[in-house]
Amino acid sequence: MAKSKTVFICNECGATYPTWSGRCASCGSWNTLVEEKQKKIRNFSPSPSVSKPEPITQAKSEHFSERISTRIKTLDEALGGGIVKGQVILVSGEPGIGKSTLLLQVSSNISEDRKVLYITGEESAHQVYIRGERIGALKNNLFVLSETVLENITEAIKQLKPDFIVVDSVQTVYSTELESPAGSVSQVREVSARLTEISKSMGIPSIIVGQVTKEGSIAGPKVLEHIVDTVAQFEGERGHAYRVLKVIKNRFGAAGELAVFSMEDRGLKEVLNPSSFFLEERPEGKAGSVIFPFTEGSKPVLVEIQALVSKTVYAVPQRKTQGIDINRLSIITAIIEKETGIFLKDRDIFVNVVGGITVKEPAVDLPVALAILSSLKNTPLPPDLAAFGELGLTGEVRSVYYTEHRIKEAKKFGFGKILVPANTDIQDSRIIKVKNIQEAIEYLR
């Protein structure tokens, strides 16, 4: 019997150390080393070994070039045209957000003409049946396996030889070769490596579900994200009907693409026109509201930015955000005070991206500033005005990427005034070029 040993593994990068240290020497993260006992960790390559070098022009494989459609148009587009044979996709998201429902729908769709194995470590087969019955996902070609032991799962895959696999979730599966519990760093690394190896060797596309931490990052070592081909995050607020799947990494397509879904009684329904979905309840003639052409990947979506500015009753004024980084709001308010002379130190400021969508790009700076000033002055912006642009620390409006896509989306929905950075090359009567924040606030007078 192999003797077990105690090691310390970094939660962030997966580096292994014989003794504990406050800081990981590999990635520089603090307090991320956790103690684990293990017998042996096997090293797996995420790709089959190549016997000899060959010209890249001859490396094409027809077997791995075929893409499998999920029969959900927006999802196929986000993944680059469908799922490639042997591709391993990691889908993460908070518990209860709808990951399992979406993947059961995808499994059902693919099982129309292919054999699908849905492996669950969180539910019994009967529970999956009940959910499948509710959303209309029961198909004869869809097989369910309730199992958490990795060796049993790999054996079932070899026997059934499915055309598509879903594992829900990687944190519930464990290998008997390791002493550490399911969900530990070494188990997650071992399980993901073994599942990737079998998917690549047999040419079976797989989707692995991963849970997230309270900070919103994928639970487990960072090596998990490096092993798989595609990483997608499933986001959305529980109180809202929408869900967004964001593709963060994709070896078989463009990263940054998204697919929008609405949560309904019979599962998730794709939203073919997200802009109209997010704007349908926008109030008219209200101060503190502006439209922002948000771009995730190459697909622009119009979202509403709302701000509420009120006189504070606290010694330190409140700054609250929903959908954008609180630190970005601090920078924007500092720029407003410095460059316009408008005093905000005695005001509470609340900023919200309507619908619960999360915006991380700097192009949101200008619309946030306009929404804040509109609420402060209690002066509504023109209802047909949209804006985008990054604010520099000296108040200048800087250019952003996908300018043409944003303008096209705003024009499609009838916006007659589009505030853009001054160095935009596009000429159009509806485009208003602004050099700095002082020029932008002229539309509040």
C-alpha positions as a Markdown table, in Angstrom:
| # | Residue | x | y | z |
|---|---|---|---|---|
| 1 | Met | 0.0 | 0.0 | 0.0 |
| 2 | Ala | 1.4 | 3.4 | -1.0 |
| 3 | Lys | 2.3 | 5.7 | 1.8 |
| 4 | Ser | 0.4 | 8.9 | 1.9 |
| 5 | Lys | 2.1 | 12.2 | 2.4 |
| 6 | Thr | 1.0 | 15.7 | 3.4 |
| 7 | Val | 1.4 | 18.5 | 0.9 |
| 8 | Phe | 0.2 | 22.1 | 0.7 |
| 9 | Ile | -1.5 | 23.1 | -2.5 |
| 10 | Cys | -2.3 | 26.6 | -3.7 |
| 11 | Asn | -6.0 | 27.2 | -4.4 |
| 12 | Glu | -5.1 | 29.8 | -7.1 |
| 13 | Cys | -2.5 | 28.2 | -9.3 |
| 14 | Gly | -2.4 | 24.6 | -8.1 |
| 15 | Ala | 1.3 | 24.7 | -7.1 |
| 16 | Thr | 2.4 | 22.1 | -4.6 |
| 17 | Tyr | 4.7 | 22.6 | -1.6 |
| 18 | Pro | 6.0 | 20.3 | 1.1 |
| 19 | Thr | 5.5 | 22.9 | 3.9 |
| 20 | Trp | 3.0 | 25.7 | 4.5 |
| 21 | Ser | 3.9 | 29.3 | 3.6 |
| 22 | Gly | 1.8 | 32.4 | 3.8 |
| 23 | Arg | 2.6 | 33.4 | 0.2 |
| 24 | Cys | 2.6 | 31.1 | -2.9 |
| 25 | Ala | 6.0 | 31.4 | -4.5 |
| 26 | Ser | 4.5 | 30.5 | -7.9 |
| 27 | Cys | 1.6 | 33.0 | -8.3 |
| 28 | Gly | 2.3 | 35.4 | -5.4 |
| 29 | Ser | -1.1 | 35.0 | -3.8 |
| 30 | Trp | -1.4 | 35.2 | 0.0 |
| 31 | Asn | -3.1 | 32.7 | 2.3 |
| 32 | Thr | -4.0 | 30.3 | -0.5 |
| 33 | Leu | -2.1 | 27.2 | 0.6 |
| 34 | Val | -4.3 | 24.4 | 1.9 |
| 35 | Glu | -3.2 | 21.1 | 3.5 |
| 36 | Glu | -4.0 | 17.8 | 1.8 |
| 37 | Lys | -3.0 | 14.2 | 2.1 |
| 38 | Gln | -2.4 | 12.2 | -1.0 |
| 39 | Lys | -0.7 | 9.1 | -2.3 |
| 40 | Lys | 0.2 | 10.1 | -5.8 |
| 41 | Ile | -0.8 | 12.7 | -8.3 |
| 42 | Arg | -0.6 | 11.5 | -11.9 |
| 43 | Asn | 0.3 | 14.0 | -14.6 |
| 44 | Phe | -2.1 | 14.1 | -17.5 |
| 45 | Ser | -1.7 | 15.9 | -20.7 |
| 46 | Pro | -4.8 | 17.7 | -21.9 |
| 47 | Ser | -4.1 | 16.7 | -25.4 |
| 48 | Pro | -3.2 | 13.3 | -27.0 |
| 49 | Ser | 0.6 | 13.0 | -27.5 |
| 50 | Val | 1.8 | 13.7 | -31.0 |
| 51 | Ser | 4.2 | 11.0 | -32.4 |
| 52 | Lys | 6.2 | 13.4 | -34.7 |
| 53 | Pro | 6.3 | 17.0 | -35.8 |
| 54 | Glu | 4.3 | 17.8 | -38.9 |
| 55 | Pro | 3.6 | 20.9 | -41.0 |
| 56 | Ile | 0.7 | 22.9 | -39.6 |
| 57 | Thr | -0.9 | 22.8 | -43.1 |
| 58 | Gln | -1.3 | 19.1 | -42.7 |
| 59 | Ala | -2.4 | 19.0 | -39.1 |
| 60 | Lys | -6.1 | 19.4 | -39.9 |
| 61 | Ser | -8.3 | 16.4 | -38.7 |
| 62 | Glu | -11.7 | 16.0 | -40.3 |
| 63 | His | -12.7 | 14.0 | -37.2 |
| 64 | Phe | -12.2 | 16.9 | -34.9 |
| 65 | Ser | -13.3 | 19.6 | -37.3 |
| 66 | Glu | -17.0 | 18.7 | -37.2 |
| 67 | Arg | -19.1 | 21.0 | -34.9 |
| 68 | Ile | -22.1 | 19.7 | -33.0 |
| 69 | Ser | -25.1 | 22.1 | -32.8 |
| 70 | Thr | -26.8 | 22.6 | -29.4 |
| 71 | Arg | -29.9 | 23.7 | -31.4 |
| 72 | Ile | -29.8 | 26.9 | -29.4 |
| 73 | Lys | -28.8 | 29.6 | -32.0 |
| 74 | Thr | -27.3 | 32.2 | -29.6 |
| 75 | Leu | -25.4 | 29.5 | -27.6 |
| 76 | Asp | -23.9 | 28.1 | -30.8 |
| 77 | Glu | -22.8 | 31.6 | -31.9 |
| 78 | Ala | -21.2 | 32.3 | -28.5 |
| 79 | Leu | -19.2 | 29.0 | -28.7 |
| 80 | Gly | -18.0 | 29.9 | -32.2 |
| 81 | Gly | -20.5 | 27.9 | -34.3 |
| 82 | Gly | -21.2 | 24.9 | -32.1 |
| 83 | Ile | -19.2 | 22.3 | -30.1 |
| 84 | Val | -16.1 | 20.7 | -31.6 |
| 85 | Lys | -15.5 | 17.0 | -31.1 |
| 86 | Gly | -13.2 | 16.4 | -28.1 |
| 87 | Gln | -13.8 | 19.9 | -26.8 |
| 88 | Val | -14.0 | 20.3 | -23.0 |
| 89 | Ile | -16.1 | 23.2 | -21.8 |
| 90 | Leu | -16.2 | 24.4 | -18.2 |
| 91 | Val | -19.4 | 26.2 | -17.2 |
| 92 | Ser | -19.4 | 28.0 | -13.8 |
| 93 | Gly | -22.1 | 29.9 | -11.9 |
| 94 | Glu | -23.7 | 30.3 | -8.6 |
| 95 | Pro | -25.9 | 27.6 | -7.1 |
| 96 | Gly | -29.5 | 27.7 | -8.3 |
| 97 | Ile | -28.9 | 30.1 | -11.2 |
| 98 | Gly | -29.9 | 27.5 | -13.9 |
| 99 | Lys | -26.7 | 25.8 | -15.0 |
| 100 | Ser | -28.2 | 22.3 | -14.6 |
| 101 | Thr | -31.4 | 23.3 | -16.4 |
| 102 | Leu | -29.6 | 24.8 | -19.3 |
| 103 | Leu | -27.3 | 21.8 | -19.7 |
| 104 | Leu | -30.2 | 19.3 | -19.5 |
| 105 | Gln | -31.9 | 21.3 | -22.3 |
| 106 | Val | -28.7 | 21.2 | -24.3 |
| 107 | Ser | -28.3 | 17.4 | -23.6 |
| 108 | Ser | -31.9 | 16.8 | -24.7 |
| 109 | Asn | -31.4 | 18.8 | -27.9 |
| 110 | Ile | -28.2 | 17.0 | -28.9 |
| 111 | Ser | -29.8 | 13.6 | -28.1 |
| 112 | Glu | -32.2 | 14.1 | -31.0 |
| 113 | Asp | -29.7 | 12.4 | -33.2 |
| 114 | Arg | -26.8 | 11.5 | -30.9 |
| 115 | Lys | -26.2 | 9.4 | -27.8 |
| 116 | Val | -25.8 | 11.7 | -24.7 |
| 117 | Leu | -24.6 | 10.8 | -21.2 |
| 118 | Tyr | -25.7 | 13.2 | -18.4 |
| 119 | Ile | -23.6 | 12.4 | -15.2 |
| 120 | Thr | -24.8 | 14.0 | -12.0 |
| 121 | Gly | -23.2 | 13.9 | -8.6 |
| 122 | Glu | -25.6 | 16.3 | -7.0 |
| 123 | Glu | -29.0 | 14.6 | -7.8 |
| 124 | Ser | -30.4 | 11.2 | -8.1 |
| 125 | Ala | -31.5 | 9.9 | -11.6 |
| 126 | His | -35.1 | 10.3 | -10.5 |
| 127 | Gln | -34.6 | 14.0 | -9.6 |
| 128 | Val | -33.1 | 14.5 | -13.1 |
| 129 | Tyr | -36.1 | 12.8 | -14.6 |
| 130 | Ile | -38.5 | 15.1 | -12.7 |
| 131 | Arg | -36.7 | 18.2 | -13.9 |
| 132 | Gly | -36.5 | 16.8 | -17.4 |
| 133 | Glu | -40.2 | 16.1 | -17.4 |
| 134 | Arg | -41.0 | 19.7 | -16.3 |
| 135 | Ile | -38.9 | 21.2 | -19.1 |
| 136 | Gly | -39.8 | 18.7 | -21.8 |
| 137 | Ala | -36.3 | 17.2 | -22.0 |
| 138 | Leu | -37.0 | 13.4 | -21.8 |
| 139 | Lys | -35.5 | 11.6 | -24.8 |
| 140 | Asn | -34.7 | 7.9 | -25.4 |
| 141 | Asn | -31.1 | 8.8 | -26.5 |
| 142 | Leu | -30.4 | 10.7 | -23.2 |
| 143 | Phe | -28.8 | 8.5 | -20.6 |
| 144 | Val | -28.5 | 9.6 | -16.9 |
| 145 | Leu | -25.8 | 8.3 | -14.5 |
| 146 | Ser | -25.9 | 9.3 | -10.8 |
| 147 | Glu | -22.3 | 8.7 | -9.7 |
| 148 | Thr | -19.5 | 10.4 | -7.9 |
| 149 | Val | -16.6 | 7.9 | -8.2 |
| 150 | Leu | -14.3 | 8.9 | -11.0 |
| 151 | Glu | -13.2 | 5.4 | -11.9 |
| 152 | Asn | -16.9 | 4.3 | -12.2 |
| 153 | Ile | -17.6 | 7.3 | -14.4 |
| 154 | Thr | -14.7 | 6.6 | -16.8 |
| 155 | Glu | -15.7 | 2.9 | -17.1 |
| 156 | Ala | -19.3 | 3.9 | -17.9 |
| 157 | Ile | -18.1 | 6.3 | -20.6 |
| 158 | Lys | -16.0 | 3.5 | -22.2 |
| 159 | Gln | -18.9 | 1.1 | -22.1 |
| 160 | Leu | -21.6 | 3.4 | -23.4 |
| 161 | Lys | -19.4 | 5.3 | -25.9 |
| 162 | Pro | -21.6 | 8.4 | -25.9 |
| 163 | Asp | -21.4 | 11.3 | -28.5 |
| 164 | Phe | -21.7 | 14.0 | -25.8 |
| 165 | Ile | -21.1 | 14.1 | -22.0 |
| 166 | Val | -22.2 | 16.4 | -19.2 |
| 167 | Val | -20.6 | 16.2 | -15.7 |
| 168 | Asp | -22.6 | 18.1 | -13.0 |
| 169 | Ser | -20.4 | 18.9 | -11.1 |
| 170 | Val | -16.7 | 18.5 | -11.0 |
| 171 | Gln | -16.6 | 19.4 | -7.2 |
| 172 | Thr | -18.8 | 16.3 | -6.4 |
| 173 | Val | -16.6 | 13.7 | -8.2 |
| 174 | Tyr | -13.6 | 12.1 | -6.5 |
| 175 | Ser | -11.0 | 9.6 | -7.4 |
| 176 | Thr | -10.4 | 6.7 | -5.0 |
| 177 | Glu | -6.6 | 7.0 | -5.8 |
| 178 | Leu | -6.5 | 10.1 | -3.6 |
| 179 | Glu | -7.2 | 10.4 | 0.1 |
| 180 | Ser | -8.5 | 14.0 | 0.0 |
| 181 | Pro | -12.2 | 14.6 | -0.1 |
| 182 | Ala | -14.3 | 15.5 | -3.1 |
| 183 | Gly | -14.0 | 19.2 | -4.0 |
| 184 | Ser | -10.4 | 19.5 | -2.7 |
| 185 | Val | -7.7 | 21.1 | -4.9 |
| 186 | Ser | -6.1 | 17.8 | -5.7 |
| 187 | Gln | -9.4 | 16.0 | -6.4 |
| 188 | Val | -10.6 | 18.8 | -8.7 |
| 189 | Arg | -7.3 | 18.8 | -10.6 |
| 190 | Glu | -7.2 | 15.0 | -10.9 |
| 191 | Val | -10.9 | 14.7 | -11.9 |
| 192 | Ser | -10.7 | 17.4 | -14.5 |
| 193 | Ala | -7.5 | 16.1 | -16.0 |
| 194 | Arg | -8.9 | 12.5 | -16.3 |
| 195 | Leu | -12.2 | 13.7 | -17.8 |
| 196 | Thr | -10.3 | 15.9 | -20.3 |
| 197 | Glu | -8.0 | 13.0 | -21.2 |
| 198 | Ile | -10.9 | 10.6 | -21.9 |
| 199 | Ser | -12.7 | 13.3 | -23.9 |
| 200 | Lys | -9.7 | 14.0 | -26.1 |
| 201 | Ser | -8.7 | 10.4 | -26.6 |
| 202 | Met | -12.3 | 9.3 | -27.6 |
| 203 | Gly | -13.2 | 12.5 | -29.4 |
| 204 | Ile | -16.2 | 13.1 | -27.2 |
| 205 | Pro | -17.2 | 16.7 | -26.5 |
| 206 | Ser | -17.8 | 17.3 | -22.8 |
| 207 | Ile | -19.3 | 20.0 | -20.6 |
| 208 | Ile | -18.1 | 20.1 | -17.0 |
| 209 | Val | -20.0 | 22.2 | -14.4 |
| 210 | Gly | -18.0 | 24.1 | -11.8 |
| 211 | Gln | -19.2 | 25.9 | -8.7 |
| 212 | Val | -18.1 | 29.4 | -7.8 |
| 213 | Thr | -16.7 | 30.9 | -4.6 |
| 214 | Lys | -18.5 | 33.7 | -2.7 |
| 215 | Glu | -16.2 | 36.1 | -4.6 |
| 216 | Gly | -17.6 | 34.8 | -7.9 |
| 217 | Ser | -14.5 | 33.0 | -9.1 |
| 218 | Ile | -14.4 | 29.4 | -10.1 |
| 219 | Ala | -13.9 | 27.1 | -7.1 |
| 220 | Gly | -10.8 | 25.0 | -7.2 |
| 221 | Pro | -7.3 | 25.5 | -8.6 |
| 222 | Lys | -6.6 | 27.9 | -11.5 |
| 223 | Val | -5.1 | 24.9 | -13.4 |
| 224 | Leu | -8.7 | 23.7 | -14.0 |
| 225 | Glu | -9.3 | 26.7 | -16.3 |
| 226 | His | -6.0 | 26.0 | -18.2 |
| 227 | Ile | -6.8 | 22.3 | -18.7 |
| 228 | Val | -10.2 | 22.8 | -20.4 |
| 229 | Asp | -10.7 | 24.3 | -23.9 |
| 230 | Thr | -13.5 | 26.7 | -23.1 |
| 231 | Val | -14.5 | 28.6 | -19.9 |
| 232 | Ala | -18.0 | 30.1 | -19.7 |
| 233 | Gln | -19.7 | 31.9 | -16.8 |
| 234 | Phe | -23.4 | 31.7 | -16.2 |
| 235 | Glu | -24.5 | 34.9 | -14.6 |
| 236 | Gly | -27.7 | 36.6 | -13.5 |
| 237 | Glu | -29.6 | 37.9 | -10.4 |
| 238 | Arg | -32.1 | 35.6 | -8.8 |
| 239 | Gly | -34.7 | 38.4 | -8.7 |
| 240 | His | -34.4 | 38.9 | -12.5 |
| 241 | Ala | -35.8 | 36.8 | -15.3 |
| 242 | Tyr | -32.7 | 37.0 | -17.5 |
| 243 | Arg | -29.5 | 34.9 | -17.5 |
| 244 | Val | -26.3 | 35.6 | -19.4 |
| 245 | Leu | -23.7 | 33.0 | -20.5 |
| 246 | Lys | -20.3 | 34.7 | -21.0 |
| 247 | Val | -17.5 | 32.9 | -22.8 |
| 248 | Ile | -14.3 | 33.9 | -21.1 |
| 249 | Lys | -11.9 | 31.6 | -22.9 |
| 250 | Asn | -12.4 | 29.7 | -26.1 |
| 251 | Arg | -9.7 | 27.7 | -28.1 |
| 252 | Phe | -12.2 | 27.1 | -30.9 |
| 253 | Gly | -13.7 | 30.6 | -31.3 |
| 254 | Ala | -13.6 | 34.2 | -30.1 |
| 255 | Ala | -13.6 | 34.8 | -26.4 |
| 256 | Gly | -15.9 | 37.4 | -24.9 |
| 257 | Glu | -19.1 | 36.3 | -26.7 |
| 258 | Leu | -22.4 | 36.0 | -24.8 |
| 259 | Ala | -25.8 | 34.4 | -25.0 |
| 260 | Val | -28.8 | 35.8 | -23.2 |
| 261 | Phe | -31.6 | 33.6 | -21.8 |
| 262 | Ser | -34.9 | 34.3 | -20.0 |
| 263 | Met | -36.0 | 32.0 | -17.1 |
| 264 | Glu | -39.5 | 30.6 | -17.7 |
| 265 | Asp | -41.6 | 27.8 | -16.2 |
| 266 | Arg | -40.4 | 25.3 | -18.8 |
| 267 | Gly | -36.7 | 26.1 | -18.5 |
| 268 | Leu | -34.5 | 28.7 | -20.2 |
| 269 | Lys | -35.5 | 30.4 | -23.4 |
| 270 | Glu | -32.9 | 32.1 | -25.6 |
| 271 | Val | -33.3 | 35.9 | -26.1 |
| 272 | Leu | -32.7 | 36.6 | -29.8 |
| 273 | Asn | -32.8 | 40.4 | -29.4 |
| 274 | Pro | -31.3 | 41.2 | -26.0 |
| 275 | Ser | -31.4 | 45.0 | -26.5 |
| 276 | Ser | -35.2 | 45.1 | -26.7 |
| 277 | Phe | -35.4 | 42.7 | -23.8 |
| 278 | Phe | -33.4 | 45.1 | -21.5 |
| 279 | Leu | -35.1 | 48.3 | -22.6 |
| 280 | Glu | -38.7 | 47.2 | -22.6 |
| 281 | Glu | -39.5 | 48.7 | -19.2 |
| 282 | Arg | -37.5 | 51.9 | -19.4 |
| 283 | Pro | -39.4 | 54.9 | -17.9 |
| 284 | Glu | -39.8 | 58.0 | -20.0 |
| 285 | Gly | -38.8 | 61.5 | -18.9 |
| 286 | Lys | -36.9 | 60.5 | -15.8 |
| 287 | Ala | -33.7 | 62.0 | -14.6 |
| 288 | Gly | -30.7 | 59.8 | -14.0 |
| 289 | Ser | -31.2 | 57.4 | -16.9 |
| 290 | Val | -29.1 | 56.9 | -20.0 |
| 291 | Ile | -28.6 | 54.2 | -22.6 |
| 292 | Phe | -25.2 | 52.5 | -23.0 |
| 293 | Pro | -24.3 | 50.3 | -26.0 |
| 294 | Phe | -22.6 | 47.5 | -24.0 |
| 295 | Thr | -20.3 | 45.2 | -25.9 |
| 296 | Glu | -19.3 | 41.7 | -24.7 |
| 297 | Gly | -17.3 | 40.1 | -27.5 |
| 298 | Ser | -18.5 | 41.3 | -30.9 |
| 299 | Lys | -22.2 | 41.5 | -30.0 |
| 300 | Pro | -23.5 | 44.9 | -28.8 |
| 301 | Val | -26.4 | 45.1 | -26.3 |
| 302 | Leu | -28.2 | 48.3 | -25.3 |
| 303 | Val | -28.6 | 48.5 | -21.5 |
| 304 | Glu | -29.9 | 51.2 | -19.3 |
| 305 | Ile | -27.6 | 52.9 | -16.7 |
| 306 | Gln | -29.5 | 54.5 | -13.8 |
| 307 | Ala | -28.1 | 56.8 | -11.1 |
| 308 | Leu | -29.7 | 58.2 | -8.0 |
| 309 | Val | -28.0 | 61.1 | -6.2 |
| 310 | Ser | -29.4 | 62.4 | -2.9 |
| 311 | Lys | -28.2 | 64.6 | 0.0 |
| 312 | Thr | -26.5 | 62.4 | 2.5 |
| 313 | Val | -27.5 | 62.1 | 6.2 |
| 314 | Tyr | -24.2 | 60.3 | 7.1 |
| 315 | Ala | -20.8 | 61.6 | 8.1 |
| 316 | Val | -19.4 | 59.7 | 5.1 |
| 317 | Pro | -21.6 | 59.7 | 2.0 |
| 318 | Gln | -22.6 | 56.3 | 0.6 |
| 319 | Arg | -21.4 | 55.0 | -2.7 |
| 320 | Lys | -23.3 | 51.9 | -3.9 |
| 321 | Thr | -23.2 | 50.1 | -7.3 |
| 322 | Gln | -25.0 | 47.2 | -8.9 |
| 323 | Gly | -23.4 | 45.9 | -12.1 |
| 324 | Ile | -20.2 | 48.0 | -12.2 |
| 325 | Asp | -17.1 | 48.1 | -10.0 |
| 326 | Ile | -17.4 | 50.4 | -6.9 |
| 327 | Asn | -13.8 | 51.6 | -7.5 |
| 328 | Arg | -14.7 | 52.7 | -11.0 |
| 329 | Leu | -17.6 | 54.9 | -9.5 |
| 330 | Ser | -15.1 | 56.5 | -7.1 |
| 331 | Ile | -12.8 | 57.4 | -10.0 |
| 332 | Ile | -15.7 | 58.8 | -12.1 |
| 333 | Thr | -17.0 | 61.0 | -9.2 |
| 334 | Ala | -13.5 | 62.3 | -8.6 |
| 335 | Ile | -13.2 | 63.3 | -12.3 |
| 336 | Ile | -16.6 | 65.0 | -12.1 |
| 337 | Glu | -15.6 | 67.1 | -9.1 |
| 338 | Lys | -12.2 | 68.0 | -10.4 |
| 339 | Glu | -13.1 | 68.8 | -14.0 |
| 340 | Thr | -16.6 | 70.4 | -13.6 |
| 341 | Gly | -16.3 | 71.9 | -10.1 |
| 342 | Ile | -19.6 | 70.2 | -9.1 |
| 343 | Phe | -19.5 | 69.3 | -5.4 |
| 344 | Leu | -20.4 | 65.6 | -4.6 |
| 345 | Lys | -18.9 | 65.1 | -1.2 |
| 346 | Asp | -22.2 | 65.7 | 0.6 |
| 347 | Arg | -24.2 | 63.4 | -1.7 |
| 348 | Asp | -25.1 | 59.7 | -1.6 |
| 349 | Ile | -24.6 | 58.1 | -5.1 |
| 350 | Phe | -26.2 | 54.9 | -6.2 |
| 351 | Val | -25.6 | 53.4 | -9.7 |
| 352 | Asn | -27.4 | 50.5 | -11.2 |
| 353 | Val | -27.1 | 48.6 | -14.5 |
| 354 | Val | -30.8 | 47.7 | -15.1 |
| 355 | Gly | -31.5 | 44.0 | -15.4 |
| 356 | Gly | -28.6 | 43.0 | -13.1 |
| 357 | Ile | -26.1 | 42.7 | -16.0 |
| 358 | Thr | -22.5 | 43.1 | -15.0 |
| 359 | Val | -20.4 | 45.6 | -17.0 |
| 360 | Lys | -16.6 | 45.6 | -16.7 |
| 361 | Glu | -15.5 | 47.6 | -19.7 |
| 362 | Pro | -14.3 | 51.3 | -19.4 |
| 363 | Ala | -16.7 | 52.5 | -22.1 |
| 364 | Val | -19.3 | 52.7 | -19.3 |
| 365 | Asp | -17.6 | 55.8 | -17.8 |
| 366 | Leu | -19.3 | 58.5 | -19.8 |
| 367 | Pro | -22.9 | 57.2 | -19.4 |
| 368 | Val | -22.3 | 56.7 | -15.7 |
| 369 | Ala | -21.1 | 60.3 | -15.4 |
| 370 | Leu | -24.1 | 61.6 | -17.4 |
| 371 | Ala | -26.5 | 59.6 | -15.3 |
| 372 | Ile | -25.0 | 61.0 | -12.1 |
| 373 | Leu | -25.2 | 64.6 | -13.3 |
| 374 | Ser | -28.7 | 64.1 | -14.6 |
| 375 | Ser | -29.9 | 62.9 | -11.3 |
| 376 | Leu | -28.0 | 65.6 | -9.4 |
| 377 | Lys | -29.6 | 68.4 | -11.5 |
| 378 | Asn | -32.9 | 66.5 | -11.7 |
| 379 | Thr | -32.8 | 67.1 | -15.5 |
| 380 | Pro | -33.7 | 64.2 | -17.8 |
| 381 | Leu | -31.4 | 63.5 | -20.7 |
| 382 | Pro | -33.0 | 63.3 | -24.2 |
| 383 | Pro | -34.9 | 60.0 | -24.5 |
| 384 | Asp | -33.2 | 59.3 | -27.8 |
| 385 | Leu | -29.7 | 59.8 | -26.5 |
| 386 | Ala | -27.1 | 57.0 | -26.0 |
| 387 | Ala | -23.5 | 57.4 | -24.9 |
| 388 | Phe | -20.2 | 55.5 | -24.5 |
| 389 | Gly | -16.6 | 56.4 | -23.9 |
| 390 | Glu | -13.8 | 56.0 | -21.3 |
| 391 | Leu | -13.0 | 58.9 | -19.1 |
| 392 | Gly | -9.4 | 59.8 | -18.6 |
| 393 | Leu | -8.3 | 61.2 | -15.2 |
| 394 | Thr | -8.0 | 64.7 | -16.8 |
| 395 | Gly | -11.6 | 64.5 | -18.0 |
| 396 | Glu | -11.0 | 63.6 | -21.6 |
| 397 | Val | -13.3 | 61.1 | -23.4 |
| 398 | Arg | -11.1 | 58.4 | -24.8 |
| 399 | Ser | -11.9 | 56.0 | -27.6 |
| 400 | Val | -13.0 | 52.4 | -27.0 |
| 401 | Tyr | -13.2 | 49.3 | -29.2 |
| 402 | Tyr | -16.2 | 48.2 | -31.3 |
| 403 | Thr | -17.3 | 51.8 | -31.9 |
| 404 | Glu | -19.0 | 50.9 | -35.2 |
| 405 | His | -20.9 | 48.0 | -33.7 |
| 406 | Arg | -22.2 | 50.1 | -30.8 |
| 407 | Ile | -23.3 | 52.9 | -33.1 |
| 408 | Lys | -25.1 | 50.5 | -35.4 |
| 409 | Glu | -27.0 | 48.9 | -32.5 |
| 410 | Ala | -28.1 | 52.3 | -31.2 |
| 411 | Lys | -29.2 | 53.5 | -34.6 |
| 412 | Lys | -31.2 | 50.2 | -35.1 |
| 413 | Phe | -33.3 | 51.1 | -32.1 |
| 414 | Gly | -33.9 | 54.7 | -33.2 |
| 415 | Phe | -31.5 | 56.6 | -31.1 |
| 416 | Gly | -31.0 | 60.0 | -32.8 |
| 417 | Lys | -28.2 | 61.3 | -30.6 |
| 418 | Ile | -25.1 | 59.1 | -29.9 |
| 419 | Leu | -22.4 | 60.7 | -27.8 |
| 420 | Val | -19.0 | 59.2 | -28.8 |
| 421 | Pro | -15.3 | 60.0 | -28.3 |
| 422 | Ala | -14.1 | 62.9 | -30.4 |
| 423 | Asn | -11.5 | 60.9 | -32.4 |
| 424 | Thr | -14.2 | 58.5 | -33.8 |
| 425 | Asp | -13.8 | 58.3 | -37.6 |
| 426 | Ile | -17.4 | 57.5 | -38.5 |
| 427 | Gln | -19.4 | 60.4 | -40.0 |
| 428 | Asp | -23.2 | 60.4 | -39.3 |
| 429 | Ser | -25.7 | 63.2 | -38.5 |
| 430 | Arg | -26.7 | 61.3 | -35.4 |
| 431 | Ile | -23.2 | 61.1 | -34.0 |
| 432 | Ile | -22.1 | 63.8 | -31.5 |
| 433 | Lys | -18.4 | 63.8 | -30.8 |
| 434 | Val | -17.2 | 65.1 | -27.4 |
| 435 | Lys | -13.6 | 65.7 | -26.4 |
| 436 | Asn | -14.2 | 65.9 | -22.6 |
| 437 | Ile | -16.8 | 65.7 | -19.9 |
| 438 | Gln | -17.4 | 69.4 | -20.0 |
| 439 | Glu | -18.7 | 69.1 | -23.6 |
| 440 | Ala | -20.8 | 66.1 | -22.7 |
| 441 | Ile | -22.7 | 67.8 | -19.9 |
| 442 | Glu | -23.9 | 70.5 | -22.3 |
| 443 | Tyr | -26.8 | 68.1 | -23.0 |
| 444 | Leu | -28.0 | 68.6 | -19.4 |
| 445 | Arg | -28.8 | 72.3 | -19.9 |
